[in-house]
Amino acid sequence: MTAKRRFRNVVSIGPVQVATSYDGRGREKHTAACTAPRCGFSTDYDSRAAAELAARTHRCPVR
């Protein structure tokens, strides 16, 4: 059973949203997720800078 995440500090960079949340162990994680239909890009990072870099360099394979 997964816990429901509460995202804060949400920023959109193109179609990708970057947000900060806490994982199940109480550690701060930064998530980058693409909001384009059928893209499926979503990753967690330990630093905000890494998540924002992934958002800036992401290219959707579905056009």
C-alpha positions as CSV (number, residue, x, y, z in Angstrom):
1,M,0.0,0.0,0.0
2,T,1.5,3.3,-1.0
3,A,1.2,6.5,0.9
4,K,-0.4,9.5,-0.7
5,R,2.2,12.1,-1.3
6,R,1.7,15.8,-0.6
7,F,3.6,17.9,-3.1
8,R,4.8,21.4,-2.3
9,N,6.9,23.9,-4.2
10,V,5.5,22.9,-7.6
11,V,7.0,24.5,-10.7
12,S,6.2,23.9,-14.3
13,I,9.0,23.9,-16.8
14,G,7.4,23.3,-20.2
15,P,5.2,20.2,-20.0
16,V,7.2,18.9,-17.0
17,Q,6.2,19.7,-13.4
18,V,8.9,19.6,-10.6
19,A,7.7,19.2,-7.0
20,T,9.1,18.4,-3.6
21,S,7.7,15.8,-1.2
22,Y,8.7,13.4,1.5
23,D,9.1,9.6,0.8
24,G,7.8,6.9,3.2
25,R,11.0,7.2,5.3
26,G,10.7,10.9,5.9
27,R,13.5,11.9,3.4
28,E,12.9,14.8,1.1
29,K,12.6,13.8,-2.6
30,H,12.2,15.9,-5.7
31,T,10.1,14.6,-8.5
32,A,10.0,15.5,-12.2
33,A,6.9,14.3,-14.1
34,C,5.8,15.1,-17.6
35,T,2.1,16.0,-18.0
36,A,1.9,15.3,-21.8
37,P,-0.6,12.6,-22.7
38,R,1.0,9.1,-23.2
39,C,4.5,10.3,-22.2
40,G,5.0,8.5,-18.9
41,F,8.2,10.3,-17.8
42,S,8.4,10.5,-14.0
43,T,11.5,10.2,-11.8
44,D,12.6,11.0,-8.2
45,Y,15.8,12.8,-7.4
46,D,17.7,13.6,-4.2
47,S,18.4,17.2,-5.2
48,R,16.1,19.9,-6.6
49,A,18.8,21.0,-9.1
50,A,18.8,17.5,-10.6
51,A,15.1,17.4,-11.0
52,E,15.0,20.8,-12.7
53,L,17.8,19.8,-15.0
54,A,15.9,16.7,-16.0
55,A,12.8,18.8,-16.7
56,R,14.7,21.3,-18.9
57,T,16.4,18.5,-21.0
58,H,13.3,16.2,-21.3
59,R,12.1,15.5,-24.8
60,C,8.7,13.7,-25.1
61,P,8.9,10.7,-27.4
62,V,5.2,11.1,-28.2
63,R,4.3,13.9,-30.5
